[in-house]
Amino acid sequence: MLLLFIALFAAACSGPAETTTAEASVEKPRTINWETLLPEGEIEEIDRLYNEYFAQLDDKLQSQQAQSLFDAAKEGDYASIPEGSELDFMPQIGTFNVVEDLDGERVRIPGYVVPFEYTESGKVKEFLLVPYFGACIHTPPPPPNQLVYVTADAPMDLGNQWDAIWAVGVLRTKSNMNDLGDAAYTLEIESWETYDA
């Protein structure tokens, strides 16, 4: 009985048992791709919305003025297209439909960085993660559920902005409206690394 008391006393005085490095480490994030962000049937819905948009645009092109502008554009005379006209603008098409099961999940997702602004030291605190190079800059934004708004606790140096990265953090089904492209998801970024296939 005395030996049992000594053993229990020693255990109580020694504090909590030490954990191994594996036990102490944070759970490995789930690697996802851009299709993972699309709910079932969403690809067909996006396709339907694009077809609807182009059908409406075709109707508008029936006017003589619009047709002449369209012909000029086909011949490379882009200067004759009035800035801000329907032929000069392509809206963001898609939905804010999300995969609810992803909310709060720790993920690792590849993409390109489109920063909102840089600090004086060249770091960023918020940016869009996009599925392909040039999205939201040279082309219309992808659908909202194919954009991820990323926030960092502190400004981060993300290296060469032309390179793809793996972003790691907690994904939220929380939308963000902005001038570059509205996003259906938000990522609370923890870390990043250069993309490797």
C-alpha positions as a Markdown table, in Angstrom:
| # | Residue | x | y | z |
|---|---|---|---|---|
| 1 | Met | 0.0 | 0.0 | 0.0 |
| 2 | Leu | 2.9 | 2.4 | 0.8 |
| 3 | Leu | 4.5 | 1.6 | -2.6 |
| 4 | Leu | 1.2 | 2.5 | -4.3 |
| 5 | Phe | 0.9 | 5.8 | -2.4 |
| 6 | Ile | 4.5 | 6.7 | -3.3 |
| 7 | Ala | 3.9 | 5.9 | -7.0 |
| 8 | Leu | 0.7 | 8.1 | -7.1 |
| 9 | Phe | 2.5 | 10.9 | -5.2 |
| 10 | Ala | 5.4 | 10.8 | -7.5 |
| 11 | Ala | 3.1 | 10.9 | -10.6 |
| 12 | Ala | 1.2 | 13.9 | -9.1 |
| 13 | Cys | 4.3 | 15.9 | -8.4 |
| 14 | Ser | 5.9 | 15.2 | -11.8 |
| 15 | Gly | 3.2 | 17.1 | -13.7 |
| 16 | Pro | 1.6 | 16.1 | -17.0 |
| 17 | Ala | 3.3 | 13.4 | -19.0 |
| 18 | Glu | 5.5 | 14.7 | -21.8 |
| 19 | Thr | 4.1 | 14.4 | -25.3 |
| 20 | Thr | 6.1 | 13.2 | -28.2 |
| 21 | Thr | 6.8 | 15.5 | -31.1 |
| 22 | Ala | 4.2 | 13.7 | -33.2 |
| 23 | Glu | 1.5 | 14.2 | -30.5 |
| 24 | Ala | 2.3 | 17.8 | -30.0 |
| 25 | Ser | 2.3 | 18.7 | -33.7 |
| 26 | Val | -0.8 | 20.3 | -35.3 |
| 27 | Glu | -2.9 | 18.0 | -37.4 |
| 28 | Lys | -1.8 | 17.8 | -41.0 |
| 29 | Pro | -4.0 | 19.9 | -43.3 |
| 30 | Arg | -6.2 | 18.3 | -45.9 |
| 31 | Thr | -4.8 | 19.0 | -49.4 |
| 32 | Ile | -7.7 | 20.1 | -51.7 |
| 33 | Asn | -8.0 | 21.4 | -55.2 |
| 34 | Trp | -10.3 | 24.0 | -56.8 |
| 35 | Glu | -12.9 | 21.4 | -57.8 |
| 36 | Thr | -13.2 | 20.6 | -54.1 |
| 37 | Leu | -14.7 | 24.0 | -53.6 |
| 38 | Leu | -17.6 | 23.3 | -56.0 |
| 39 | Pro | -20.8 | 21.8 | -54.6 |
| 40 | Glu | -22.4 | 18.9 | -56.5 |
| 41 | Gly | -24.0 | 20.2 | -59.8 |
| 42 | Glu | -22.1 | 23.5 | -59.7 |
| 43 | Ile | -20.1 | 22.9 | -62.9 |
| 44 | Glu | -23.3 | 22.5 | -64.8 |
| 45 | Glu | -24.8 | 25.6 | -63.2 |
| 46 | Ile | -21.7 | 27.7 | -64.1 |
| 47 | Asp | -21.9 | 26.4 | -67.6 |
| 48 | Arg | -25.6 | 27.4 | -67.8 |
| 49 | Leu | -24.9 | 30.9 | -66.5 |
| 50 | Tyr | -22.1 | 31.4 | -69.1 |
| 51 | Asn | -24.4 | 30.2 | -71.9 |
| 52 | Glu | -27.2 | 32.5 | -70.7 |
| 53 | Tyr | -24.8 | 35.5 | -70.6 |
| 54 | Phe | -23.5 | 34.9 | -74.1 |
| 55 | Ala | -27.0 | 34.5 | -75.5 |
| 56 | Gln | -28.0 | 37.8 | -74.0 |
| 57 | Leu | -24.8 | 39.4 | -75.4 |
| 58 | Asp | -25.6 | 38.0 | -78.9 |
| 59 | Asp | -29.1 | 39.6 | -78.7 |
| 60 | Lys | -27.5 | 43.0 | -77.9 |
| 61 | Leu | -25.0 | 42.6 | -80.8 |
| 62 | Gln | -27.9 | 42.6 | -83.2 |
| 63 | Ser | -27.9 | 46.4 | -83.2 |
| 64 | Gln | -25.9 | 48.0 | -86.1 |
| 65 | Gln | -23.6 | 50.0 | -83.7 |
| 66 | Ala | -22.8 | 47.0 | -81.5 |
| 67 | Gln | -22.1 | 44.8 | -84.6 |
| 68 | Ser | -19.7 | 47.4 | -86.1 |
| 69 | Leu | -17.8 | 47.5 | -82.7 |
| 70 | Phe | -17.7 | 43.8 | -82.6 |
| 71 | Asp | -16.4 | 43.6 | -86.2 |
| 72 | Ala | -13.7 | 46.2 | -85.3 |
| 73 | Ala | -12.7 | 44.1 | -82.2 |
| 74 | Lys | -12.4 | 41.0 | -84.4 |
| 75 | Glu | -10.1 | 42.9 | -86.7 |
| 76 | Gly | -7.9 | 44.0 | -83.8 |
| 77 | Asp | -9.1 | 47.6 | -83.7 |
| 78 | Tyr | -9.7 | 47.6 | -80.0 |
| 79 | Ala | -9.3 | 51.4 | -79.7 |
| 80 | Ser | -12.7 | 51.9 | -81.3 |
| 81 | Ile | -14.4 | 50.0 | -78.5 |
| 82 | Pro | -15.6 | 52.6 | -76.0 |
| 83 | Glu | -14.1 | 52.0 | -72.6 |
| 84 | Gly | -16.7 | 50.7 | -70.2 |
| 85 | Ser | -19.0 | 49.5 | -73.0 |
| 86 | Glu | -20.5 | 46.0 | -72.9 |
| 87 | Leu | -17.8 | 44.8 | -75.3 |
| 88 | Asp | -15.2 | 46.2 | -73.0 |
| 89 | Phe | -16.5 | 44.5 | -69.9 |
| 90 | Met | -16.9 | 40.9 | -68.9 |
| 91 | Pro | -18.7 | 40.4 | -65.6 |
| 92 | Gln | -17.9 | 37.9 | -62.9 |
| 93 | Ile | -20.2 | 35.0 | -63.6 |
| 94 | Gly | -21.1 | 32.2 | -61.2 |
| 95 | Thr | -22.6 | 31.7 | -57.7 |
| 96 | Phe | -21.7 | 31.9 | -54.1 |
| 97 | Asn | -22.7 | 28.3 | -53.5 |
| 98 | Val | -20.2 | 26.6 | -51.2 |
| 99 | Val | -19.4 | 23.2 | -49.8 |
| 100 | Glu | -20.6 | 23.7 | -46.2 |
| 101 | Asp | -18.6 | 20.7 | -44.9 |
| 102 | Leu | -15.4 | 22.7 | -45.6 |
| 103 | Asp | -16.2 | 25.4 | -43.1 |
| 104 | Gly | -13.6 | 25.4 | -40.3 |
| 105 | Glu | -11.5 | 22.7 | -42.0 |
| 106 | Arg | -7.7 | 23.2 | -42.0 |
| 107 | Val | -6.6 | 22.9 | -45.7 |
| 108 | Arg | -3.7 | 23.2 | -48.1 |
| 109 | Ile | -4.7 | 24.6 | -51.5 |
| 110 | Pro | -2.5 | 25.7 | -54.5 |
| 111 | Gly | -3.0 | 29.0 | -56.3 |
| 112 | Tyr | -1.7 | 32.3 | -57.4 |
| 113 | Val | -1.6 | 35.5 | -55.3 |
| 114 | Val | -3.5 | 38.6 | -56.3 |
| 115 | Pro | -2.6 | 41.1 | -53.6 |
| 116 | Phe | -4.9 | 44.0 | -52.6 |
| 117 | Glu | -1.9 | 46.2 | -51.6 |
| 118 | Tyr | 1.7 | 45.8 | -50.4 |
| 119 | Thr | 3.3 | 47.2 | -47.2 |
| 120 | Glu | 6.3 | 49.4 | -47.6 |
| 121 | Ser | 8.5 | 46.3 | -47.1 |
| 122 | Gly | 6.7 | 44.4 | -49.9 |
| 123 | Lys | 4.5 | 42.2 | -47.7 |
| 124 | Val | 0.8 | 41.5 | -47.9 |
| 125 | Lys | -1.8 | 41.0 | -45.3 |
| 126 | Glu | -4.8 | 40.2 | -47.5 |
| 127 | Phe | -5.0 | 38.9 | -51.0 |
| 128 | Leu | -7.1 | 36.7 | -53.4 |
| 129 | Leu | -5.9 | 33.2 | -54.0 |
| 130 | Val | -6.9 | 32.3 | -57.6 |
| 131 | Pro | -6.8 | 29.1 | -59.6 |
| 132 | Tyr | -4.8 | 30.3 | -62.6 |
| 133 | Phe | -2.2 | 33.0 | -63.4 |
| 134 | Gly | -3.7 | 36.4 | -64.4 |
| 135 | Ala | -7.2 | 35.7 | -63.0 |
| 136 | Cys | -8.9 | 39.0 | -61.8 |
| 137 | Ile | -6.3 | 41.1 | -63.7 |
| 138 | His | -6.2 | 40.3 | -67.4 |
| 139 | Thr | -9.4 | 38.3 | -67.6 |
| 140 | Pro | -12.8 | 38.4 | -65.9 |
| 141 | Pro | -12.7 | 37.0 | -62.4 |
| 142 | Pro | -13.5 | 33.3 | -62.0 |
| 143 | Pro | -16.8 | 32.4 | -60.3 |
| 144 | Pro | -17.0 | 33.5 | -56.6 |
| 145 | Asn | -16.7 | 29.9 | -55.4 |
| 146 | Gln | -13.5 | 29.6 | -57.4 |
| 147 | Leu | -11.9 | 32.6 | -55.5 |
| 148 | Val | -10.5 | 32.5 | -51.9 |
| 149 | Tyr | -10.1 | 35.7 | -50.0 |
| 150 | Val | -7.0 | 35.2 | -47.8 |
| 151 | Thr | -6.3 | 37.1 | -44.5 |
| 152 | Ala | -3.1 | 36.9 | -42.4 |
| 153 | Asp | -2.6 | 37.9 | -38.8 |
| 154 | Ala | 0.5 | 39.8 | -39.8 |
| 155 | Pro | 1.9 | 40.9 | -43.2 |
| 156 | Met | 3.6 | 38.1 | -45.0 |
| 157 | Asp | 6.4 | 38.0 | -47.6 |
| 158 | Leu | 5.0 | 35.7 | -50.3 |
| 159 | Gly | 8.1 | 35.6 | -52.5 |
| 160 | Asn | 7.8 | 36.1 | -56.2 |
| 161 | Gln | 4.2 | 37.1 | -57.0 |
| 162 | Trp | 4.4 | 35.3 | -60.3 |
| 163 | Asp | 4.9 | 31.9 | -58.7 |
| 164 | Ala | 2.1 | 29.6 | -57.5 |
| 165 | Ile | 2.0 | 28.8 | -53.8 |
| 166 | Trp | 0.5 | 26.3 | -51.4 |
| 167 | Ala | -1.6 | 28.2 | -48.9 |
| 168 | Val | -2.2 | 26.5 | -45.5 |
| 169 | Gly | -4.9 | 27.7 | -43.1 |
| 170 | Val | -8.5 | 27.4 | -41.9 |
| 171 | Leu | -11.1 | 27.7 | -44.6 |
| 172 | Arg | -14.3 | 29.5 | -43.9 |
| 173 | Thr | -17.5 | 29.6 | -46.0 |
| 174 | Lys | -17.5 | 33.4 | -45.6 |
| 175 | Ser | -17.8 | 35.6 | -48.6 |
| 176 | Asn | -15.9 | 38.8 | -49.4 |
| 177 | Met | -17.0 | 41.5 | -51.8 |
| 178 | Asn | -14.2 | 43.5 | -53.4 |
| 179 | Asp | -13.2 | 45.3 | -56.6 |
| 180 | Leu | -10.9 | 42.5 | -57.9 |
| 181 | Gly | -13.4 | 39.7 | -57.7 |
| 182 | Asp | -16.0 | 38.6 | -55.1 |
| 183 | Ala | -15.0 | 35.5 | -53.2 |
| 184 | Ala | -17.3 | 32.8 | -51.7 |
| 185 | Tyr | -14.6 | 31.5 | -49.3 |
| 186 | Thr | -12.1 | 33.0 | -46.8 |
| 187 | Leu | -8.9 | 31.4 | -45.7 |
| 188 | Glu | -7.2 | 32.4 | -42.4 |
| 189 | Ile | -3.7 | 31.7 | -43.6 |
| 190 | Glu | -1.1 | 30.1 | -41.3 |
| 191 | Ser | 1.7 | 29.4 | -43.6 |
| 192 | Trp | 2.6 | 29.0 | -47.3 |
| 193 | Glu | 5.3 | 27.3 | -49.4 |
| 194 | Thr | 6.3 | 27.5 | -53.1 |
| 195 | Tyr | 4.0 | 25.2 | -55.2 |
| 196 | Asp | 5.4 | 21.9 | -56.3 |
| 197 | Ala | 3.2 | 19.5 | -58.3 |
